[in-house]
Every structure is written in structure tokens, then in C-alpha cells.
Amino acid sequence: MIFIPQTDISNISPEDWPETSNPLASYEFLQLFETSGVIAPDNGWQALHLCLYEETDTDKDKLKAVIPSYVKSHSYGEYVFDWAWADFYHRRGLDYYPKLLSATPVTPCLAPKVIGSLSFEEQQSWFETIFDWSEQNQLSGWHINFDDQTSDTLKQLTLAKEAALFERADIQFHWHNQDFQDFAEFLTSLKPKKRKNIRQERAKVLEAGWSFERVKAQDVTKEQWQLFYQLYSHTFAKKSGWAQLNQEFFLGLSKALPENCLLLFARKSNEVKAGALFFYSDTHLYGRYWGAFEDSPGLHFETCYYQGIEFAIENKLKVFEPGAQGEHKLARGFEPIITKSYHYISDQESRGAIKRSVISENQHTLQRKQYYIQHSAYKAS
């Protein structure tokens, strides 16, 4: 096996990209981040895809597996927060940046991070090589965010004696389809008060004159993408945030994910004033970006949650992941799910201190999950 980091995804042929059913791990989606300029050194992101090749008798070695990765000079767009770790490094007179991140950029949804088929021994050997490579290239560490947990390899690597890799837990709120026939049947599974509140929220949105239109990416026009970008960037500007995605990224989605991307517009007085973007596979719906030109009671919940649940039910999708954080989702039929990230810290003294804090943090996270379960919106079975 040969380990070769690639600094541009275009150095990898799309035909060689290992097969995956998750659109957020697809070659086309990840390539769009780079070709649009979202991923660029000037933005604090340098692509560095970790590729493992199998030697062949031909002139071209076979791409066995890849870990989409980036060298970062900041921690924005990750949703696994390590600002305290960076501050700890700073107080010790050490550099936390650059660091190596394996994740889908600006997308806190579960997706495979090791794309390809490897045995445990192959993956273990590869990870140890990456640990050494990170240190040799003066990276403070390696962070693997929102792994989809389809493999036990990462978990096993954290259990070894004096393990260099450690696991960090967090909570998201996901909606699970119980073979509901429609939204009304979903509501019957909730506690009466929660059911009543949702009905009232939706009624207020309709009474305010809002209507909704779904457009699949393959049918979205250039003008509609430009309009959605204006909604998205306006919302970030209002909150003094950094809208990391640019107009070129949105314009490229119709080509990159024509059958796995949904744009939802909210209209009032026949004028689009809000919108949300979703990705979907055969089994999952991923709620991602939203924006609005005006505030309206219940509009965010309707646009980002209830419309998504309806789409999932109609298309018989099993899970709806609406994004990171948000305890308010609990009252709307979403359930607490433990998400996992994995971390390697190059400096041993820093690794020990950070690892101890994460162990304590993980215990509190599990306690929070139990609290959320006790306050579920669903009726007792």
C-alpha cells in the first residue's frame, strides 16, 4: 500500500473514487467546494485528501481508499468546537494551527470519512502512518468529524492501551420515520401538548399568507440559485456571521447533485422571502442552509423542519438530519442522537490534558442525552 496525500481533488479521477451511497461523500459534491473557491488557502482551507493506493502490475496504481481532508488555519465551518483547545495551545506558547481536518466542509451531517473497503489491520496501519506524517509536517493534530459510524475501526483504535486517538461525543437531533403515511399520522405519535403546539405553529404560518414550493436541483434556474444565495448571505450578515459558501457553490449544485438536492422556497404575496436547502439519498434527508429576508412567527420551523418531515414521509426516507445543535427540535419530534468525532493530538502533553477533559465532557454529554430522552415529544410506547 502507498500513502499519497493529494492537494487537489482533480488529481483523482472521478472513476477511481470509491463507491458511496452518501451524496455528501461523493466526488462531485466535494469537488464543488474546491472548484467554486470555497475551499482555498486564502479562506483557511487547503485540500489534502489522504489517499491509499494499491500497487498493480500496470502503470497506474489502484485507489483503495480515501479520506477527504483539509489543512486548516482556523476552526470555522466544523461544528465540532475546539476553540478551547486552540486557547490551551496558545497559553502554552504552542501553535494549534495548522491542523488536519477530515470532514465534509461546512456540513455537520454524518457521512463516511474513510471511503473505500479496508481491513482493520490495513486501516490501523494507515492511521499510524498518518499520525507520523502529521507530526513530521508540524500539524498540531488530526480531527475526524461526524463519522457515520458504519465501521468499528475508529472505535477500536481508541481502545488500545495508551491510544493516541480518542473519541469525543456530541448530540444532534434527528427525526426517524416510523412508516408514517402522512404528516397527520406522525402527529398522532406525539404527546397531545406537542401535537397541539405544532398544529398551531403551522396554522399561524398559513394564516400569515406563506406558501411553499419545492424545486429539485436539476430544475433550479440560475436566477433561483442567485436568489437563494442572497437569502443565505443576508441571514449571515444580519447575525454578523461568516457566510463561507459563495454564489458559485450554489450555482454548481444543479450539475454536482442534480438528483440529490432540493431547494425549498417560501413565498408571501407571491414573492420569495425565505428558503432552505436540503440534500437527500435513498434513505436520508439532510437539512442544511437557510435564509430569509424577513422574520415571521414559525417560518423557520415550517421551512426547515416541517416541510422536511413531509418530504421524508412522502419519499419514504428513514432519517431526517436537520443539522447541528438545537434543543428546540426536541419538542418537534426530533430525537437525541450521539454523534462521534475522533482526534489525534501530536504533542503528547497536550494530548493527555485534552483527552482527560474530553472524557469528562463525554460523561456530561451522555447525561444530557438521557435528560432529552425523558423529555421526548413522543407518547410512551
Kinemage of the C-alpha trace (Angstrom):
@kinemage 1
@onewidth
@group {chain A} dominant
@subgroup {mainchain}
@vectorlist {calphas} color= white
{ca met a 1} P 0.000 0.000 0.000
{ca ile a 2} L 1.177 3.517 -0.832
{ca phe a 3} L 0.020 6.621 1.071
{ca ile a 4} L -0.155 9.753 -1.118
{ca pro a 5} L -1.863 12.993 0.025
{ca gln a 6} L -3.499 14.852 -2.865
{ca thr a 7} L -3.683 18.664 -2.671
{ca asp a 8} L -6.420 18.914 -5.325
{ca ile a 9} L -9.327 16.516 -5.763
{ca ser a 10} L -8.939 16.936 -9.532
{ca asn a 11} L -5.739 14.909 -9.207
{ca ile a 12} L -8.038 11.960 -8.525
{ca ser a 13} L -10.145 10.597 -11.355
{ca pro a 14} L -13.900 10.505 -10.554
{ca glu a 15} L -13.950 6.973 -11.975
{ca asp a 16} L -11.411 5.929 -9.324
{ca trp a 17} L -13.342 7.408 -6.395
{ca pro a 18} L -14.559 4.564 -4.132
{ca glu a 19} L -18.283 3.900 -4.294
{ca thr a 20} L -20.503 5.535 -1.673
{ca ser a 21} L -24.274 5.913 -1.344
{ca asn a 22} L -23.998 9.144 0.617
{ca pro a 23} L -24.111 12.217 -1.665
{ca leu a 24} L -22.199 14.241 0.930
{ca ala a 25} L -19.200 11.948 0.413
{ca ser a 26} L -19.460 11.929 -3.372
{ca tyr a 27} L -16.644 13.102 -5.625
{ca glu a 28} L -18.877 15.661 -7.342
{ca phe a 29} L -20.012 17.314 -4.104
{ca leu a 30} L -16.532 17.536 -2.599
{ca gln a 31} L -15.067 18.736 -5.896
{ca leu a 32} L -17.569 21.595 -5.987
{ca phe a 33} L -16.155 23.034 -2.770
{ca glu a 34} L -12.782 23.340 -4.495
{ca thr a 35} L -13.819 24.464 -7.980
{ca ser a 36} L -16.120 27.145 -6.506
{ca gly a 37} L -13.304 28.576 -4.408
{ca val a 38} L -14.984 27.835 -1.061
{ca ile a 39} L -12.034 25.580 -0.268
{ca ala a 40} L -8.921 27.656 -0.867
{ca pro a 41} L -5.797 28.625 1.106
{ca asp a 42} L -6.978 32.245 1.254
{ca asn a 43} L -10.080 31.007 3.105
{ca gly a 44} L -8.089 28.944 5.573
{ca trp a 45} L -8.811 25.612 3.868
{ca gln a 46} L -6.182 23.682 1.904
{ca ala a 47} L -7.389 20.427 0.374
{ca leu a 48} L -5.216 17.475 1.372
{ca his a 49} L -7.090 14.276 0.581
{ca leu a 50} L -5.489 11.234 2.198
{ca cys a 51} L -5.268 8.536 -0.469
{ca leu a 52} L -4.216 4.924 -0.076
{ca tyr a 53} L -3.156 3.189 -3.290
{ca glu a 54} L -2.661 -0.491 -4.008
{ca glu a 55} L 0.280 -1.281 -6.251
{ca thr a 56} L -0.576 -3.037 -9.511
{ca asp a 57} L 1.354 -4.516 -12.430
{ca thr a 58} L 0.182 -1.637 -14.627
{ca asp a 59} L 1.467 1.931 -14.846
{ca lys a 60} L -1.424 3.103 -12.683
{ca asp a 61} L -1.892 2.078 -9.063
{ca lys a 62} L -5.426 1.433 -7.772
{ca leu a 63} L -7.041 3.878 -5.353
{ca lys a 64} L -8.030 1.627 -2.479
{ca ala a 65} L -9.458 4.223 -0.077
{ca val a 66} L -9.575 7.977 0.502
{ca ile a 67} L -10.211 10.224 3.495
{ca pro a 68} L -11.404 13.673 2.308
{ca ser a 69} L -9.282 16.088 4.341
{ca tyr a 70} L -8.113 19.669 4.672
{ca val a 71} L -5.322 21.576 6.362
{ca lys a 72} L -6.978 24.349 8.392
{ca ser a 73} L -5.688 27.665 9.713
{ca his a 74} L -8.874 28.235 11.773
{ca ser a 75} L -11.794 26.232 13.208
{ca tyr a 76} L -14.737 27.791 11.359
{ca gly a 77} L -17.176 25.611 9.441
{ca glu a 78} L -16.582 22.452 11.506
{ca tyr a 79} L -19.375 22.290 14.150
{ca val a 80} L -17.157 20.250 16.477
{ca phe a 81} L -15.862 23.078 18.607
{ca asp a 82} L -12.207 23.095 19.596
{ca trp a 83} L -11.671 26.801 20.325
{ca ala a 84} L -10.797 25.917 23.941
{ca trp a 85} L -8.117 23.541 22.676
{ca ala a 86} L -6.647 26.289 20.497
{ca asp a 87} L -6.641 28.633 23.504
{ca phe a 88} L -4.914 25.950 25.620
{ca tyr a 89} L -2.194 25.650 22.977
{ca his a 90} L -1.830 29.437 22.832
{ca arg a 91} L -1.420 29.702 26.621
{ca arg a 92} L 1.322 27.093 26.456
{ca gly a 93} L 3.132 29.006 23.742
{ca leu a 94} L 2.356 26.391 21.078
{ca asp a 95} L 0.775 26.697 17.629
{ca tyr a 96} L -2.602 24.967 17.248
{ca tyr a 97} L -2.833 25.891 13.583
{ca pro a 98} L -2.291 24.463 11.067
{ca lys a 99} L -4.207 21.296 11.862
{ca leu a 100} L -5.558 18.447 9.726
{ca leu a 101} L -9.334 18.009 9.434
{ca ser a 102} L -11.195 15.089 7.856
{ca ala a 103} L -14.787 16.226 7.342
{ca thr a 104} L -17.346 17.395 4.824
{ca pro a 105} L -16.724 21.151 4.738
{ca val a 106} L -19.336 23.379 6.377
{ca thr a 107} L -21.636 20.355 6.690
{ca pro a 108} L -22.303 18.804 10.133
{ca cys a 109} L -24.028 15.703 8.741
{ca leu a 110} L -22.997 12.102 9.236
{ca ala a 111} L -21.055 10.741 6.287
{ca pro a 112} L -18.309 8.147 5.782
{ca lys a 113} L -14.873 9.617 6.349
{ca val a 114} L -12.897 6.546 5.262
{ca ile a 115} L -14.322 5.924 1.792
{ca gly a 116} L -13.336 2.510 0.486
{ca ser a 117} L -13.001 -1.029 1.728
{ca leu a 118} L -10.135 -1.836 4.094
{ca ser a 119} L -9.484 -4.499 6.673
{ca phe a 120} L -8.996 -3.407 10.276
{ca glu a 121} L -5.268 -4.138 10.024
{ca glu a 122} L -4.937 -2.088 6.826
{ca gln a 123} L -6.772 0.853 8.317
{ca gln a 124} L -4.837 0.660 11.589
{ca ser a 125} L -1.511 0.687 9.739
{ca trp a 126} L -2.686 3.582 7.555
{ca phe a 127} L -3.782 5.641 10.558
{ca glu a 128} L -0.454 5.137 12.289
{ca thr a 129} L 1.253 6.357 9.119
{ca ile a 130} L -0.955 9.457 9.117
{ca phe a 131} L -0.155 10.116 12.792
{ca asp a 132} L 3.561 10.104 11.985
{ca trp a 133} L 3.036 12.154 8.826
{ca ser a 134} L 1.089 14.802 10.773
{ca glu a 135} L 3.930 15.228 13.243
{ca gln a 136} L 6.579 15.343 10.506
{ca asn a 137} L 4.623 18.126 8.785
{ca gln a 138} L 4.219 20.103 12.023
{ca leu a 139} L 0.441 19.774 12.215
{ca ser a 140} L -0.948 20.073 15.740
{ca gly a 141} L -3.249 17.142 15.192
{ca trp a 142} L -5.761 15.265 13.095
{ca his a 143} L -9.524 15.573 13.601
{ca ile a 144} L -12.172 13.284 12.070
{ca asn a 145} L -15.606 14.883 12.441
{ca phe a 146} L -19.093 13.372 12.112
{ca asp a 147} L -18.099 9.871 11.092
{ca asp a 148} L -21.183 7.925 10.066
{ca gln a 149} L -20.263 5.101 12.462
{ca thr a 150} L -20.630 2.370 9.870
{ca ser a 151} L -17.262 0.917 10.853
{ca asp a 152} L -15.963 -0.186 14.242
{ca thr a 153} L -12.353 0.503 13.259
{ca leu a 154} L -12.172 4.036 14.653
{ca lys a 155} L -13.769 2.884 17.905
{ca gln a 156} L -11.317 0.021 18.209
{ca leu a 157} L -8.383 2.353 17.648
{ca thr a 158} L -9.444 4.399 20.674
{ca leu a 159} L -9.437 1.327 22.957
{ca ala a 160} L -5.807 0.315 22.526
{ca lys a 161} L -3.504 0.801 25.506
{ca glu a 162} L -2.144 4.366 25.507
{ca ala a 163} L -4.313 5.029 22.466
{ca ala a 164} L -3.241 8.100 20.512
{ca leu a 165} L -6.721 8.513 19.022
{ca phe a 166} L -9.592 9.484 21.317
{ca glu a 167} L -13.340 9.756 20.842
{ca arg a 168} L -15.468 12.809 21.501
{ca ala a 169} L -19.264 12.637 21.780
{ca asp a 170} L -21.842 15.287 20.961
{ca ile a 171} L -25.594 15.400 20.424
{ca gln a 172} L -27.691 16.107 17.374
{ca phe a 173} L -31.459 15.794 16.986
{ca his a 174} L -32.676 13.515 14.191
{ca trp a 175} L -36.172 12.598 13.038
{ca his a 176} L -36.937 8.921 12.400
{ca asn a 177} L -39.667 7.740 10.084
{ca gln a 178} L -41.906 5.120 11.698
{ca asp a 179} L -43.501 4.242 8.361
{ca phe a 180} L -45.829 7.230 8.649
{ca gln a 181} L -48.301 7.570 5.797
{ca asp a 182} L -48.551 11.345 6.134
{ca phe a 183} L -47.806 14.253 8.471
{ca ala a 184} L -51.099 13.791 10.284
{ca glu a 185} L -50.165 10.237 11.263
{ca phe a 186} L -46.790 11.482 12.503
{ca leu a 187} L -48.626 13.952 14.747
{ca thr a 188} L -50.696 11.166 16.315
{ca ser a 189} L -47.464 9.620 17.663
{ca leu a 190} L -46.732 12.746 19.723
{ca lys a 191} L -47.934 13.771 23.154
{ca pro a 192} L -51.150 15.845 22.957
{ca lys a 193} L -49.499 19.133 24.003
{ca lys a 194} L -46.668 18.765 21.477
{ca arg a 195} L -49.138 17.817 18.748
{ca lys a 196} L -51.292 20.859 19.545
{ca asn a 197} L -48.289 23.233 19.520
{ca ile a 198} L -47.133 22.025 16.105
{ca arg a 199} L -50.606 22.404 14.627
{ca gln a 200} L -50.796 25.940 15.995
{ca glu a 201} L -47.357 26.831 14.629
{ca arg a 202} L -48.233 25.590 11.163
{ca ala a 203} L -51.619 27.302 11.208
{ca lys a 204} L -50.031 30.681 12.050
{ca val a 205} L -47.668 30.367 9.101
{ca leu a 206} L -50.540 29.667 6.697
{ca glu a 207} L -52.686 32.435 8.193
{ca ala a 208} L -49.785 34.863 7.618
{ca gly a 209} L -50.040 34.070 3.911
{ca trp a 210} L -46.981 31.876 3.388
{ca ser a 211} L -46.871 29.182 0.686
{ca phe a 212} L -44.081 26.774 -0.208
{ca glu a 213} L -42.519 25.485 -3.399
{ca arg a 214} L -40.076 22.608 -3.786
{ca val a 215} L -37.641 22.531 -6.682
{ca lys a 216} L -35.164 19.724 -7.304
{ca ala a 217} L -31.656 20.838 -8.220
{ca gln a 218} L -31.922 19.633 -11.798
{ca asp a 219} L -34.821 22.075 -12.318
{ca val a 220} L -33.455 25.074 -10.404
{ca thr a 221} L -32.650 28.041 -12.629
{ca lys a 222} L -29.591 30.257 -12.363
{ca glu a 223} L -31.799 33.098 -11.124
{ca gln a 224} L -33.261 30.889 -8.386
{ca trp a 225} L -29.788 29.882 -7.167
{ca gln a 226} L -28.749 33.520 -7.140
{ca leu a 227} L -31.851 34.380 -5.137
{ca phe a 228} L -31.160 31.635 -2.608
{ca tyr a 229} L -27.575 32.845 -2.217
{ca gln a 230} L -28.944 36.320 -1.428
{ca leu a 231} L -31.244 34.816 1.231
{ca tyr a 232} L -28.382 32.776 2.710
{ca ser a 233} L -25.829 35.599 2.772
{ca his a 234} L -28.388 38.137 4.077
{ca thr a 235} L -29.122 35.933 7.089
{ca phe a 236} L -25.428 35.549 7.934
{ca ala a 237} L -24.817 39.288 7.528
{ca lys a 238} L -27.711 40.081 9.871
{ca lys a 239} L -26.096 37.900 12.550
{ca ser a 240} L -22.593 39.266 11.832
{ca gly a 241} L -21.551 35.778 10.754
{ca trp a 242} L -19.279 34.484 8.009
{ca ala a 243} L -21.179 33.077 5.015
{ca gln a 244} L -18.461 30.656 3.929
{ca leu a 245} L -20.334 29.382 0.880
{ca asn a 246} L -20.294 31.582 -2.223
{ca gln a 247} L -22.655 32.032 -5.143
{ca glu a 248} L -20.528 29.793 -7.389
{ca phe a 249} L -21.025 26.907 -4.960
{ca phe a 250} L -24.806 27.126 -5.134
{ca leu a 251} L -24.795 27.573 -8.905
{ca gly a 252} L -22.772 24.365 -9.220
{ca leu a 253} L -25.185 22.189 -7.268
{ca ser a 254} L -27.508 21.576 -10.225
{ca lys a 255} L -24.652 19.816 -12.016
{ca ala a 256} L -22.950 18.231 -8.999
{ca leu a 257} L -26.046 16.750 -7.314
{ca pro a 258} L -28.980 17.074 -9.743
{ca glu a 259} L -30.923 14.193 -8.171
{ca asn a 260} L -29.845 14.586 -4.544
{ca cys a 261} L -30.523 18.237 -3.800
{ca leu a 262} L -33.784 20.036 -3.021
{ca leu a 263} L -34.403 23.780 -2.841
{ca leu a 264} L -37.462 24.966 -0.931
{ca phe a 265} L -38.825 28.486 -1.364
{ca ala a 266} L -41.243 30.251 0.989
{ca arg a 267} L -43.455 32.861 -0.678
{ca lys a 268} L -45.570 35.670 0.685
{ca ser a 269} L -47.634 37.954 -1.531
{ca asn a 270} L -46.286 35.857 -4.424
{ca glu a 271} L -42.721 36.917 -3.595
{ca val a 272} L -39.928 34.607 -2.386
{ca lys a 273} L -38.814 35.837 1.021
{ca ala a 274} L -37.233 32.726 2.564
{ca gly a 275} L -35.739 29.402 1.535
{ca ala a 276} L -33.939 26.270 2.661
{ca leu a 277} L -31.600 23.794 1.013
{ca phe a 278} L -31.712 20.039 1.574
{ca phe a 279} L -29.677 17.074 0.348
{ca tyr a 280} L -31.060 13.556 0.226
{ca ser a 281} L -30.158 9.952 -0.542
{ca asp a 282} L -32.370 6.880 -0.872
{ca thr a 283} L -32.663 6.710 2.921
{ca his a 284} L -31.719 10.085 4.436
{ca leu a 285} L -32.675 13.750 4.227
{ca tyr a 286} L -30.073 16.313 5.262
{ca gly a 287} L -31.256 19.799 6.159
{ca arg a 288} L -28.512 22.322 5.586
{ca tyr a 289} L -28.680 26.012 4.725
{ca trp a 290} L -31.474 28.520 5.107
{ca gly a 291} L -32.064 32.235 4.700
{ca ala a 292} L -34.836 34.819 4.955
{ca phe a 293} L -35.406 38.467 4.107
{ca glu a 294} L -37.913 38.920 6.926
{ca asp a 295} L -38.817 37.368 10.264
{ca ser a 296} L -42.196 35.733 10.726
{ca pro a 297} L -43.512 33.582 13.624
{ca gly a 298} L -42.980 29.882 12.938
{ca leu a 299} L -41.435 30.427 9.494
{ca his a 300} L -38.077 28.869 10.335
{ca phe a 301} L -39.691 25.791 11.898
{ca glu a 302} L -42.010 25.320 8.918
{ca thr a 303} L -39.337 25.860 6.270
{ca cys a 304} L -36.512 23.878 7.852
{ca tyr a 305} L -38.330 21.172 9.830
{ca tyr a 306} L -41.975 20.520 8.987
{ca gln a 307} L -41.544 20.780 5.231
{ca gly a 308} L -38.564 18.423 5.544
{ca ile a 309} L -40.560 15.896 7.554
{ca glu a 310} L -43.309 15.975 4.928
{ca phe a 311} L -40.775 15.393 2.154
{ca ala a 312} L -39.210 12.492 4.073
{ca ile a 313} L -42.589 10.846 4.642
{ca glu a 314} L -43.665 11.275 1.010
{ca asn a 315} L -40.394 9.775 -0.247
{ca lys a 316} L -40.227 7.054 2.431
{ca leu a 317} L -36.880 8.262 3.760
{ca lys a 318} L -35.831 6.740 7.070
{ca val a 319} L -33.958 9.588 8.752
{ca phe a 320} L -34.005 13.381 8.623
{ca glu a 321} L -30.840 15.086 9.903
{ca pro a 322} L -31.602 18.819 10.194
{ca gly a 323} L -28.113 19.933 11.254
{ca ala a 324} L -26.160 20.659 14.414
{ca gln a 325} L -27.425 21.681 17.858
{ca gly a 326} L -30.934 22.912 18.614
{ca glu a 327} L -32.755 21.695 21.739
{ca his a 328} L -35.897 23.295 20.286
{ca lys a 329} L -36.014 20.397 17.805
{ca leu a 330} L -36.854 18.004 20.637
{ca ala a 331} L -40.380 19.423 21.011
{ca arg a 332} L -40.940 18.984 17.269
{ca gly a 333} L -40.431 15.233 17.004
{ca phe a 334} L -36.656 15.040 16.694
{ca glu a 335} L -34.752 12.659 18.958
{ca pro a 336} L -31.291 12.974 20.576
{ca ile a 337} L -28.541 11.076 18.774
{ca ile a 338} L -24.927 10.717 19.875
{ca thr a 339} L -22.513 11.789 17.149
{ca lys a 340} L -18.817 10.922 17.229
{ca ser a 341} L -15.631 12.683 16.289
{ca tyr a 342} L -12.109 11.311 16.657
{ca his a 343} L -8.973 13.240 17.488
{ca tyr a 344} L -5.219 12.812 17.414
{ca ile a 345} L -3.114 15.486 19.167
{ca ser a 346} L 0.543 15.466 18.155
{ca asp a 347} L 2.000 16.973 21.336
{ca gln a 348} L 1.823 14.241 23.982
{ca glu a 349} L 1.449 16.553 26.990
{ca ser a 350} L -1.346 18.485 25.293
{ca arg a 351} L -2.938 15.210 24.179
{ca gly a 352} L -3.162 13.951 27.752
{ca ala a 353} L -4.755 17.147 29.081
{ca ile a 354} L -7.255 17.450 26.223
{ca lys a 355} L -8.123 13.767 26.350
{ca arg a 356} L -8.898 13.992 30.089
{ca ser a 357} L -11.193 16.963 29.535
{ca val a 358} L -12.980 15.120 26.715
{ca ile a 359} L -13.568 12.047 28.897
{ca ser a 360} L -15.318 14.283 31.449
{ca glu a 361} L -17.209 16.095 28.670
{ca asn a 362} L -18.399 12.787 27.201
{ca gln a 363} L -19.936 11.790 30.530
{ca his a 364} L -21.921 15.029 30.672
{ca thr a 365} L -22.995 14.515 27.056
{ca leu a 366} L -24.428 11.080 27.852
{ca gln a 367} L -26.254 12.547 30.856
{ca arg a 368} L -27.731 15.264 28.633
{ca lys a 369} L -28.951 12.620 26.205
{ca gln a 370} L -30.792 10.807 28.996
{ca tyr a 371} L -32.395 14.087 30.060
{ca tyr a 372} L -33.576 14.714 26.491
{ca ile a 373} L -34.979 11.188 26.218
{ca gln a 374} L -37.021 11.805 29.354
{ca his a 375} L -38.477 14.913 27.684
{ca ser a 376} L -39.284 13.268 24.366
{ca ala a 377} L -42.205 14.640 22.366
{ca tyr a 378} L -43.435 11.110 21.676
{ca lys a 379} L -46.087 9.241 23.620
{ca ala a 380} L -44.840 6.390 25.778
{ca ser a 381} L -44.926 3.126 23.869
